[in-house]
Amino acid sequence: MQRYDEALANVEQAIALAPDGANYLDSKGEILAMSGRLQEAIPFFQRAVDLNPAFVNSYKNLVAIYNKLGRKAEAEEAERRVQELAAEQPG
């Protein structure tokens, strides 16, 4: 658990310097999720996609968390967005 706490402290410093940094918000959500704090992670992924609507990684993280929490409708909605973004990618 100490490693998660250390990682969380580091990403919180980054967020303090760049509060609209979608990558940092996504990272904080990932750390929270990996430490079992799924509910706490959701707002960070949501904020990341609010800032960057094409941030597929945060949508994928939301799909995984919503599925783990049994929130199927929200998981399906996030998965639709992942598929839309994939379709928009060239090649």
N, C-alpha and C positions, 0 to 999 in steps of 0.2 A: 504494500500500500504506500510505502514511503516514496517509491519511484513515481507513482501516480501523483502524489502530492507535490513532488519536486517538478514534474512536468507541468502540472497545473499552475504552479507558481510562475514558471517561466512563460507560459502562454498568456497568463494574466498580465505580466509585464508588457508583453508585446501588444496586447489589446489596449492597455493604458496608453501606449504610444500611438497606436493606430486603431482607434475604436471602430472604424468602418472597414477594417481589414477582414474580408470574407474568409480568407485562408486561415487567419488566426482564430476566428469564431468557429470555423469548422474543426480546427485542431482541438479547441477546448471541448467541443461536443464529443469528439472522438475519445479524448482522455476520460471525460465523464462516463461515456458509454462503456469503455473498457474497464472502468473501475466499478461497473454495475449500477451506475447512477443514471439510468435510462431516462427517466422523467426530466431530470435536470438538463440532460443533453439536448432535448428537443428544441427549446427556444434558441439555442446557439446555431443549430442547423437551419432553423427557420429564418433567423436573422441573416445568415450567410446567403440564403437564396433570395431574400428580400433585396439585399445589396447587389447580388449578382445572379439574376434569374437563369443564367446558363451554367451555374455551378453544379454540374451533374453529380459530383461526389457527395455533396450535402444531401441531394435528393436520394441517392442510394443509401446513405446513412439513415435517412428518415424511413425509407422502406424497411430496412432491417429492424430498426427500433419499433416501429409501429407493428410489424409482424410479431416480434417478441412479446409485445404488450397486448397482442390480440386485437389490435385496432385495425381490422382488415380494410374497412372503407378508406381510411387515411393512407394505409399502405398502398392500396390500389391507385389512389389519386397520385401519390408521389411516384409510383412506378409508371403511370401514364406520362408523367412529365419527363422521366428518364428516357422513355421510348421516343417522345417528341424531340428531345434534344439529340438523341442518337440519329434520328431521321434527318435532322437539320445539318449534321456533319457531312462535309464533302468526302467523297471517296469511299 
